[in-house]
Amino acid sequence: MNSSVGKKQVSSSKNILAGAIKRRQAILFVGAGVSMAVGLPSWQTLIDHLLKELELDSAVIDGMSDGYQMLAEFYRLKQGGSGPLRSWLDRNWKVATDKVSHSELHKLIVELDFPAIYTTNYDRNLETAFEVHHKPYAKIANAKHIADAAQGITHIIKYHGDFDDDASLVLTETDFLDRLSFDSPLDIKFRADALGRTILFIGYSMSDPNIRLLLHSIWQTWEKSGHKDDRPPSFVFMPASNPVQEAILAHWGITLLTPESGSCRRDSLTDFLADIRARIRDTDD
């Protein structure tokens, strides 16, 4: 239980989130933790592969917080491109369909019926979940997809790219630095979606540079708008917290939600989304 926020305030936050989801006024942002819950390889697997391919000792990335990005950059420079790495990822960065179909976490994501789901994951687990649960969706990884996407169904926005479009992949350090300008078609779409809706972030940690950059960007957009007090509430669920994380998130206008007392850490995100679904259903009675 979050020690700095009373039970009533936590419950109130969850009710606000549930209400926004029910009105389809909330969007979901999904990080790597969601895919790893069904067995996707970790970033360490990618790092180990790059070190082996480049014949490097692991000591070369000591102290690098974003080691895989720098290694991917070095790989591109040494190999003259990222084609073989992209092919390796396509073969290995996947989870069997039956694992996704039996994942209660992915089923909950589908059932909550977000109008838009953004993900920094390269895998297609979200798409698979929608397919196995017979729910229509539109995948968006570039400007053409934005124009072609049908309305009235969930849009799954591959924020860091998709294996079906090599040019869309954000993998190397240069790719990430290029995204700092936040002026790509997907960035423009995200700003438009985020300005008027509640955002829920799941599957991230505060050590993830992607999440810190995104949260700061949202905060900065509202700060510059002249209407920061009108910003819809947004939330991030994390399996654990500390006062430093909570203070930074609060400064950025994000409410941190953590597991209820007694919740198993491994299943805490599933339990959290199940609680939100139950709150939505209670308002239907």
C-alpha positions as CSV (number, residue, x, y, z in Angstrom):
1,M,0.0,0.0,0.0
2,N,1.3,3.5,-0.8
3,S,2.2,4.9,2.6
4,S,1.9,8.5,1.6
5,V,-1.6,8.3,0.1
6,G,-4.6,7.3,2.2
7,K,-6.8,4.4,1.2
8,K,-9.7,6.8,0.4
9,Q,-7.5,8.9,-1.9
10,V,-6.2,5.8,-3.7
11,S,-9.8,4.5,-4.1
12,S,-10.8,7.9,-5.4
13,S,-8.0,7.9,-8.0
14,K,-9.0,4.5,-9.2
15,N,-12.7,5.6,-9.5
16,I,-11.6,8.6,-11.5
17,L,-9.5,6.4,-13.8
18,A,-12.4,3.9,-14.1
19,G,-14.8,6.6,-15.0
20,A,-12.5,8.0,-17.7
21,I,-12.1,4.5,-19.2
22,K,-15.8,3.9,-19.1
23,R,-16.4,7.2,-21.0
24,R,-13.6,6.2,-23.4
25,Q,-11.8,9.3,-22.4
26,A,-8.6,7.4,-21.4
27,I,-5.7,6.1,-23.4
28,L,-3.2,3.4,-22.4
29,F,0.5,3.5,-22.7
30,V,2.2,0.1,-22.5
31,G,5.8,-0.7,-21.7
32,A,8.1,-3.7,-21.8
33,G,6.9,-5.1,-18.4
34,V,3.6,-6.1,-20.0
35,S,5.3,-8.2,-22.7
36,M,7.8,-9.7,-20.3
37,A,4.9,-10.9,-18.2
38,V,4.1,-13.5,-21.0
39,G,7.7,-14.5,-21.6
40,L,9.2,-11.9,-24.0
41,P,13.0,-11.8,-23.8
42,S,14.4,-9.1,-21.6
43,W,16.6,-6.2,-22.8
44,Q,19.5,-8.2,-21.3
45,T,18.9,-10.9,-24.0
46,L,19.3,-8.2,-26.7
47,I,22.4,-6.8,-25.0
48,D,24.0,-10.3,-24.8
49,H,23.2,-10.9,-28.5
50,L,24.8,-7.6,-29.5
51,L,27.9,-8.3,-27.4
52,K,28.3,-11.7,-29.0
53,E,27.8,-10.4,-32.5
54,L,30.2,-7.6,-32.0
55,E,32.8,-9.8,-30.1
56,L,32.8,-7.4,-27.2
57,D,33.3,-7.9,-23.5
58,S,30.3,-6.9,-21.3
59,A,32.6,-4.4,-19.5
60,V,32.3,-2.1,-22.5
61,I,28.8,-1.1,-21.3
62,D,29.6,-0.8,-17.6
63,G,27.9,2.4,-16.3
64,M,25.8,2.9,-19.4
65,S,22.1,3.2,-18.4
66,D,21.0,2.7,-22.1
67,G,23.5,0.1,-23.1
68,Y,21.4,-1.6,-25.7
69,Q,20.8,1.6,-27.6
70,M,24.6,2.4,-27.8
71,L,25.4,-1.2,-28.7
72,A,22.7,-1.1,-31.5
73,E,24.3,2.2,-32.7
74,F,27.8,0.6,-32.8
75,Y,26.3,-2.4,-34.5
76,R,24.8,-0.2,-37.3
77,L,28.1,1.6,-37.7
78,K,30.2,-1.6,-37.9
79,Q,27.8,-3.6,-40.1
80,G,26.7,-0.7,-42.3
81,G,23.1,-1.1,-41.3
82,S,20.7,-2.8,-38.9
83,G,19.2,-5.4,-41.3
84,P,20.5,-8.6,-39.7
85,L,19.7,-7.2,-36.2
86,R,16.2,-6.4,-37.3
87,S,15.8,-9.9,-38.6
88,W,17.1,-11.4,-35.4
89,L,14.6,-9.3,-33.4
90,D,11.8,-10.4,-35.7
91,R,12.7,-14.1,-35.1
92,N,13.3,-13.9,-31.4
93,W,11.3,-10.9,-30.1
94,K,8.0,-12.8,-30.0
95,V,5.8,-14.9,-27.7
96,A,3.7,-17.9,-28.7
97,T,0.1,-17.1,-29.5
98,D,-1.2,-19.5,-26.8
99,K,0.7,-17.7,-24.1
100,V,-0.9,-14.4,-25.1
101,S,-4.3,-16.1,-25.4
102,H,-4.1,-17.4,-21.8
103,S,-2.8,-14.1,-20.4
104,E,-5.4,-12.6,-18.1
105,L,-3.4,-9.3,-18.2
106,H,-3.8,-9.1,-22.0
107,K,-7.4,-10.1,-21.8
108,L,-8.1,-7.3,-19.4
109,I,-6.4,-4.8,-21.7
110,V,-8.7,-5.9,-24.5
111,E,-11.8,-5.8,-22.3
112,L,-11.1,-2.3,-21.0
113,D,-11.7,-1.0,-24.6
114,F,-9.3,1.9,-24.7
115,P,-9.8,4.0,-27.9
116,A,-6.0,4.2,-28.2
117,I,-3.2,2.1,-26.9
118,Y,0.3,3.4,-27.3
119,T,3.3,1.0,-26.9
120,T,7.0,1.4,-27.0
121,N,7.3,-2.4,-27.5
122,Y,8.3,-3.8,-30.9
123,D,6.5,-7.1,-30.4
124,R,2.9,-7.8,-31.6
125,N,1.5,-9.2,-28.4
126,L,-1.2,-6.5,-28.2
127,E,-2.3,-7.2,-31.7
128,T,-2.3,-10.9,-31.0
129,A,-4.4,-10.4,-27.9
130,F,-7.0,-8.4,-29.9
131,E,-7.1,-11.1,-32.5
132,V,-7.5,-14.1,-30.2
133,H,-10.3,-12.3,-28.3
134,H,-12.0,-11.3,-31.6
135,K,-11.8,-7.6,-31.0
136,P,-11.1,-5.3,-34.1
137,Y,-8.2,-2.9,-34.0
138,A,-6.0,-0.8,-36.3
139,K,-2.2,-0.9,-36.1
140,I,-0.5,2.5,-36.5
141,A,3.2,2.8,-37.1
142,N,3.5,5.6,-39.6
143,A,1.7,8.5,-41.2
144,K,-0.1,6.3,-43.8
145,H,-1.5,4.1,-41.0
146,I,-2.9,7.2,-39.3
147,A,-4.7,8.3,-42.4
148,D,-6.0,4.7,-43.2
149,A,-7.1,3.7,-39.6
150,A,-10.8,3.0,-39.2
151,Q,-12.6,5.0,-36.6
152,G,-14.6,3.5,-33.7
153,I,-12.1,0.7,-33.0
154,T,-9.0,0.6,-30.8
155,H,-5.9,2.1,-32.4
156,I,-2.7,0.3,-31.4
157,I,0.1,2.9,-31.9
158,K,3.6,1.3,-32.2
159,Y,5.3,4.4,-30.8
160,H,8.9,3.0,-31.3
161,G,8.1,1.2,-34.5
162,D,7.0,-2.1,-35.9
163,F,8.8,-5.0,-37.6
164,D,6.6,-4.6,-40.7
165,D,8.1,-1.2,-41.3
166,D,11.9,-1.1,-40.8
167,A,12.0,2.7,-41.2
168,S,9.7,3.1,-38.2
169,L,11.9,1.3,-35.7
170,V,13.5,3.3,-32.9
171,L,16.3,1.1,-31.7
172,T,19.7,2.8,-31.8
173,E,20.9,5.8,-29.8
174,T,20.6,8.1,-32.9
175,D,17.0,6.9,-33.3
176,F,16.2,7.8,-29.7
177,L,17.9,11.2,-29.9
178,D,16.0,12.0,-33.1
179,R,12.8,11.4,-31.2
180,L,13.7,14.1,-28.7
181,S,12.2,16.7,-31.1
182,F,8.8,15.0,-30.7
183,D,7.7,16.2,-34.2
184,S,7.1,12.9,-36.0
185,P,3.5,12.0,-37.1
186,L,3.1,9.7,-34.2
187,D,4.3,12.4,-31.8
188,I,1.7,14.8,-33.2
189,K,-1.0,12.2,-32.8
190,F,0.0,11.5,-29.3
191,R,0.0,15.1,-28.3
192,A,-3.5,15.5,-29.7
193,D,-4.7,12.3,-28.0
194,A,-3.1,13.2,-24.7
195,L,-4.3,16.8,-24.4
196,G,-7.9,15.9,-23.9
197,R,-7.7,12.5,-22.2
198,T,-6.6,10.7,-19.1
199,I,-3.4,8.6,-19.6
200,L,-2.6,5.4,-17.8
201,F,1.0,4.1,-18.1
202,I,1.7,0.4,-17.3
203,G,4.7,-1.8,-17.7
204,Y,7.3,0.9,-17.1
205,S,9.7,1.8,-14.3
206,M,11.1,5.2,-13.4
207,S,14.6,3.9,-14.5
208,D,13.2,3.7,-18.1
209,P,14.4,6.8,-20.0
210,N,11.4,6.4,-22.4
211,I,8.9,6.9,-19.6
212,R,10.8,9.9,-18.1
213,L,11.0,11.6,-21.4
214,L,7.3,11.0,-22.2
215,L,6.1,12.2,-18.8
216,H,8.2,15.3,-19.0
217,S,7.0,16.0,-22.5
218,I,3.4,15.8,-21.5
219,W,4.1,18.1,-18.5
220,Q,5.9,20.6,-20.7
221,T,3.1,20.7,-23.2
222,W,0.6,21.6,-20.5
223,E,2.9,24.1,-18.8
224,K,3.3,26.0,-22.1
225,S,-0.4,25.8,-22.9
226,G,-1.5,28.4,-20.3
227,H,-4.2,25.9,-19.1
228,K,-2.2,23.5,-16.9
229,D,-4.9,23.5,-14.3
230,D,-7.4,22.0,-16.8
231,R,-5.2,19.0,-17.6
232,P,-7.1,15.7,-17.3
233,P,-5.7,13.5,-14.5
234,S,-3.1,10.8,-15.5
235,F,-1.8,7.8,-13.7
236,V,1.2,5.4,-13.7
237,F,1.0,2.0,-12.1
238,M,4.3,0.6,-10.8
239,P,4.9,-2.5,-8.6
240,A,6.8,-0.5,-6.0
241,S,7.6,3.1,-5.2
242,N,9.7,5.4,-3.1
243,P,9.3,9.0,-2.0
244,V,11.7,10.3,-4.8
245,Q,9.7,8.7,-7.6
246,E,6.4,9.9,-6.1
247,A,7.6,13.5,-5.8
248,I,8.9,13.6,-9.3
249,L,5.8,12.1,-10.8
250,A,3.6,14.5,-8.8
251,H,5.6,17.4,-10.1
252,W,4.8,16.2,-13.6
253,G,1.1,15.9,-12.8
254,I,1.1,12.1,-12.6
255,T,-0.5,10.1,-9.8
256,L,1.5,7.1,-8.9
257,L,-0.6,3.9,-8.1
258,T,1.0,0.9,-6.4
259,P,-0.3,-2.6,-5.4
260,E,-2.7,-3.1,-2.6
261,S,-1.3,-4.6,0.5
262,G,-1.0,-8.4,0.1
263,S,-1.0,-8.4,-3.7
264,C,1.6,-10.6,-5.2
265,R,4.2,-8.5,-7.0
266,R,4.2,-10.8,-10.0
267,D,0.4,-10.5,-10.5
268,S,0.0,-6.9,-9.2
269,L,-0.6,-5.3,-12.5
270,T,-3.3,-7.9,-13.4
271,D,-4.9,-7.4,-10.0
272,F,-4.9,-3.7,-10.6
273,L,-6.6,-3.8,-14.0
274,A,-9.1,-6.3,-12.7
275,D,-9.9,-3.9,-9.9
276,I,-10.5,-1.1,-12.4
277,R,-12.7,-3.4,-14.5
278,A,-14.7,-4.3,-11.4
279,R,-15.2,-0.6,-10.6
280,I,-16.4,0.1,-14.1
281,R,-18.9,-2.8,-13.9
282,D,-20.1,-1.6,-10.5
283,T,-21.2,1.7,-12.1
284,D,-23.2,-0.2,-14.6
285,D,-25.4,-1.8,-11.9
